[in-house]
């Protein structure tokens, strides 16, 4: 009986030693930092690990933003994948491409050139707030996390803007009802005269739009004055007209006075509805804006569309009403 008891105790001792040995051989690969903030004007950090006992590196950004894509490269510079959920196995690098929009907003890379080091390099963050993401490294036993924040970059300086003058959408007869009044002339002899001012309180309306939600937050001067095209004899031309580069609808003066008027008479014992209809000229064209970073001199290209709507004529319609 004692022999059996000794055997059982010996087995438990071996099991305990085995458990201790498994802990001993699982190396800790704790990173040197777990939270880091980098400047958006160009910054980098090298993070060192206690061991190389990990295989996978992943990146998770904090934005539900389908524009953010990543390219994964192996240690020889060959591209491995392009997607929204990058995974690097072994040595190599992950580059944030932001490829859905041509107007790239954030630019950084995460590179593992040494089994115990990861280098994060930032070129810029053109968002108006912190860009945040998480780097995770893991093996089959555990995962370590590194939280990264990138501050906004310095704003760009406006350089120039161009338009697609040969490729645009155009409508020269867009009719809209603007005002309507009813006149009741109950007199027996007198004529009632009403004066209609067709262009009073009317403006040329223009608006810049872009698929990039940050397209209007990139410049140091938030609303610079830029030249815009106009329609002349059915053609889109540049003739010195100016507007603000901004996302809000803008109202510009018309090329004819708002004091222009037309008299409409209502005979005696007559009721009529007088309606003002304006004829608009409308066009839409693509724009490309170029800006330069004040420090790095890097050029930024922003694309979008410009819409313009301007009154070009009017009609006055009179309809007699039954008394």
C-alpha positions in Angstrom: 0.0 0.0 0.0 2.9 2.4 0.9 4.5 1.6 -2.5 1.3 2.5 -4.3 1.0 5.7 -2.3 4.6 6.7 -3.2 3.9 6.1 -6.9 0.9 8.4 -6.8 2.8 11.1 -5.0 5.6 10.8 -7.5 3.2 11.2 -10.4 1.7 14.4 -8.9 5.2 15.8 -8.4 6.1 15.1 -12.0 2.9 16.8 -13.2 3.7 19.8 -11.1 7.2 20.1 -12.4 5.9 19.7 -15.9 3.5 22.6 -15.4 6.3 24.8 -14.1 8.6 23.9 -17.0 5.9 24.9 -19.5 5.7 28.4 -17.9 9.4 28.7 -18.0 9.6 28.0 -21.8 6.9 30.5 -22.8 8.9 33.6 -23.3 7.4 37.0 -22.4 7.4 39.3 -25.5 6.1 42.4 -23.7 6.6 45.6 -25.8 8.6 48.5 -24.5 5.5 50.8 -24.7 1.8 50.1 -24.9 0.5 53.6 -25.7 2.2 56.2 -28.0 1.3 59.5 -29.6 3.0 60.6 -32.8 3.1 63.9 -34.6 1.2 64.2 -37.9 3.9 66.2 -39.6 6.3 63.3 -39.8 7.3 61.2 -36.8 8.4 57.7 -36.0 8.9 55.4 -33.0 10.7 52.0 -32.7 9.1 49.6 -30.2 11.2 46.9 -28.8 10.0 43.5 -27.4 11.5 41.4 -24.7 11.6 38.4 -27.1 10.8 37.4 -30.6 8.3 34.8 -29.5 5.5 36.1 -31.6 4.5 35.6 -35.3 1.5 37.8 -36.2 1.0 41.6 -36.4 -2.4 43.1 -37.0 -3.8 46.7 -37.3 -7.2 47.8 -36.2 -8.3 51.4 -36.7 -11.1 53.0 -34.7 -13.1 54.2 -37.6 -16.0 52.6 -39.5 -14.5 54.0 -42.7 -14.3 51.9 -45.8 -11.8 54.3 -47.3 -8.9 52.9 -45.2 -7.2 50.0 -46.9 -3.8 48.6 -46.1 -1.1 46.9 -48.2 0.9 44.1 -46.7 4.5 43.4 -47.9 6.8 40.6 -47.0 10.5 41.0 -46.0 11.6 41.2 -49.7 9.1 44.0 -50.5 6.7 41.7 -52.4 3.0 42.7 -51.9 1.1 40.0 -50.0 -2.4 41.4 -49.7 -4.6 44.6 -49.9 -7.6 44.8 -47.6 -9.2 46.5 -44.6 -7.9 43.9 -42.0 -4.1 43.7 -42.5 -2.2 40.7 -41.1 1.6 40.5 -41.2 3.2 37.1 -40.6 6.9 37.3 -39.8 9.1 40.1 -41.1 7.7 42.8 -43.5 5.5 45.9 -43.3 1.9 47.2 -43.4 1.2 50.5 -45.2 -2.0 52.5 -44.8 -3.0 53.2 -48.4 -6.3 54.9 -48.0 -6.9 54.0 -51.6 -10.7 54.4 -52.0 -10.4 58.2 -52.2 -7.7 59.7 -54.5 -7.4 62.4 -51.9 -5.3 60.4 -49.4 -5.8 61.7 -45.8 -3.7 59.5 -43.6 -0.3 58.0 -44.4 1.7 55.7 -42.1 3.6 52.4 -42.1 4.3 49.7 -39.6 7.4 47.7 -40.3 9.0 44.6 -38.6 12.6 44.6 -39.8 13.9 42.7 -36.7 12.3 39.8 -34.8 12.3 42.0 -31.7 11.4 45.4 -33.2 8.5 47.2 -34.8 8.9 50.6 -36.3 5.9 52.9 -36.9 6.5 55.8 -39.3 4.0 58.6 -39.9 4.0 60.9 -42.9 0.8 62.8 -42.2 -2.7 62.9 -40.8 -4.9 65.3 -42.6 -8.0 64.6 -40.6 -9.0 67.4 -38.3 -8.7 65.2 -35.2 -6.6 62.5 -33.8 -6.3 59.4 -35.9 -6.1 56.4 -33.6 -5.4 52.7 -34.2 -4.3 49.6 -32.4 -1.3 47.3 -33.2 -1.6 43.8 -31.9 1.2 41.2 -31.9 0.4 37.6 -30.9 1.4 34.0 -30.9 -0.7 30.9 -30.2 -0.8 31.7 -26.4 -1.3 35.4 -26.0 -1.7 38.8 -27.6 -0.1 42.2 -26.7 -1.7 45.5 -27.7 -0.1 48.9 -28.6 -2.4 51.9 -28.9 -1.3 54.6 -31.3 -2.6 58.1 -31.8 -1.5 60.5 -34.7 -2.0 64.2 -34.2 -3.4 66.3 -37.0 -0.8 67.6 -39.5 -0.3 71.2 -40.4 -2.8 72.5 -42.9 -1.8 73.0 -46.6 -1.5 76.2 -48.5 -3.7 76.7 -51.5 -1.8 76.7 -54.8 -4.2 76.5 -57.7 -7.5 75.0 -58.9 -8.4 73.6 -62.4 -11.7 72.5 -63.9 -12.9 70.1 -66.6 -13.8 72.7 -69.2 -14.4 70.3 -72.0 -16.3 67.6 -70.1 -19.3 68.9 -68.1 -23.1 68.6 -67.6 -25.1 71.5 -68.9 -28.8 72.6 -69.0 -29.8 75.9 -70.5 -33.6 75.8 -69.9 -34.4 74.8 -66.4 -37.8 76.5 -65.6 -38.9 77.1 -62.1 -41.9 78.9 -60.6 -40.7 81.7 -58.3 -43.6 83.9 -57.3 -47.4 83.9 -57.7 -50.0 86.5 -56.7 -53.8 86.8 -57.2 -55.1 90.2 -58.2 -58.9 91.0 -57.9 -59.9 94.2 -59.7 -63.5 94.8 -58.7 -63.6 98.3 -60.1 -65.8 99.2 -63.0 -63.4 101.5 -64.9 -59.9 101.6 -63.4 -57.0 99.3 -64.5 -54.8 97.8 -61.7 -51.1 97.7 -62.5 -48.7 95.5 -60.7 -44.9 95.7 -61.1 -43.0 92.4 -61.2 -39.2 92.5 -60.4 -38.0 89.2 -61.8 -34.5 89.3 -60.4 -35.1 90.9 -57.1 -33.5 88.7 -54.3 -32.2 86.3 -56.9 -28.5 85.2 -57.1 -26.2 82.9 -58.9 -25.9 79.8 -56.7 -22.7 77.8 -56.7 -21.5 74.9 -54.5 -18.3 72.8 -54.2 -18.8 69.2 -53.3 -16.5 66.2 -52.7 -16.7 62.6 -51.8 -14.0 63.2 -49.3 -15.5 64.4 -46.0 -12.3 66.2 -45.1 -11.8 68.0 -48.4 -12.7 71.4 -47.0 -10.6 71.1 -43.8 -7.2 70.7 -45.4 -6.2 74.3 -46.0 -4.7 76.9 -43.6 -7.1 79.5 -45.1 -10.3 77.6 -44.6 -12.2 79.4 -47.4 -9.8 80.8 -49.9 -11.1 82.8 -52.8 -10.7 80.9 -56.1 -11.7 81.5 -59.7 -14.7 79.6 -61.0 -15.9 79.0 -64.6 -19.0 80.3 -66.3 -21.1 79.5 -69.4 -20.5 81.8 -72.3 -22.4 81.0 -75.6 -22.9 77.5 -74.4 -19.3 76.9 -73.6 -17.6 76.6 -70.2 -14.9 79.3 -69.9 -12.8 81.0 -67.3 -13.5 84.8 -67.2 -12.3 86.0 -63.8 -15.3 85.2 -61.7 -14.5 84.4 -58.0 -16.0 82.4 -55.2 -15.0 80.9 -51.9 -13.7 77.3 -51.9 -16.1 76.0 -49.3 -18.8 73.3 -48.9 -21.7 75.6 -48.2 -24.0 77.0 -50.9 -22.9 80.5 -52.0 -24.9 83.2 -53.5 -23.2 85.5 -56.0 -24.4 88.7 -57.7 -26.2 88.5 -61.0 -24.8 90.2 -64.1 -28.0 92.2 -64.5 -29.7 94.6 -62.0 -32.4 93.5 -59.6 -34.3 96.8 -60.4 -35.4 95.5 -63.7 -39.2 95.4 -63.7 -42.2 94.6 -65.9 -45.8 96.0 -65.5 -48.7 93.6 -65.6 -52.2 95.1 -65.8 -55.5 93.7 -64.6 -58.6 95.0 -66.4 -61.8 96.2 -64.5 -64.0 93.5 -63.1 -61.3 90.9 -63.6 -59.4 88.5 -61.3 -56.2 86.9 -62.4 -53.2 84.9 -61.1 -49.9 86.4 -62.1 -47.0 83.9 -62.0 -43.3 84.6 -62.4 -41.2 81.8 -63.9 -37.5 82.0 -64.1 -35.3 80.3 -66.7 -32.1 78.9 -65.2 -28.7 78.0 -66.7 -27.2 75.0 -64.8 -23.9 73.2 -65.1 -21.7 70.8 -63.2 -18.1 70.1 -63.7 -15.2 68.4 -62.0 -12.5 70.3 -60.2 -9.0 69.5 -59.0 -7.4 71.6 -56.3 -3.7 71.6 -55.6 -2.2 72.6 -52.3 1.4 72.5 -50.8 2.5 71.6 -47.3 4.3 74.6 -45.7 7.1 72.5 -44.2 7.5 69.4 -46.4 6.5 71.1 -49.7 4.5 68.0 -50.4 1.7 68.5 -52.9 -1.9 67.5 -52.0 -4.5 66.9 -54.7 -8.2 67.2 -53.9 -11.0 66.4 -56.4 -14.7 67.1 -56.4 -17.4 68.8 -58.4 -18.6 72.4 -58.8 -22.3 73.1 -59.4 -23.6 76.4 -60.7 -27.2 77.6 -61.2 -28.0 81.1 -62.5 -31.1 82.9 -63.8 -30.8 83.9 -67.4 -34.4 84.9 -68.3 -38.0 85.0 -67.2 -41.6 84.5 -68.2 -44.7 86.1 -66.7 -47.9 84.1 -67.0 -51.4 85.6 -66.4 -54.4 83.3 -65.8 -57.9 84.8 -65.6 -59.9 83.4 -62.7 -63.7 82.9 -62.6 -65.4 85.4 -60.3 
